[in-house]
Amino acid sequence: MEQKGDVSSVELKGKDGEPGMKIEASEKGVALPPGFPKDVPLFKDALVIAAATIGSTFQVQTTFKAPMAEAIKFYAEKLKSEGWIV
């Protein structure tokens, strides 16, 4: 585990050259992982507080101040417009 300022991170290498895992987290926010899909929208004013890359899979955790119903509506509409099945 590594600590740089407010960001905690851990990186594990995969065996036999396979992609590994990298996780970054901070209450003050972290960047989206390199290669994060452009067709996955982020809610307005969302702060990414954790980002993980596990092989070719991405996972992000965000926080925001809007009501949850507003976020659910946003994601239902935006993901559908990007071709996702919701």
Secondary structure as UniProt FT lines:
FT   STRAND          2..4
FT   TURN            5..6
FT   STRAND          7..12
FT   HELIX           15..17
FT   STRAND          21..25
FT   TURN            27..28
FT   TURN            34..35
FT   TURN            38..39
FT   TURN            44..45
FT   STRAND          47..54
FT   TURN            55..56
FT   STRAND          57..63
FT   HELIX           68..81
FT   TURN            82..83
//
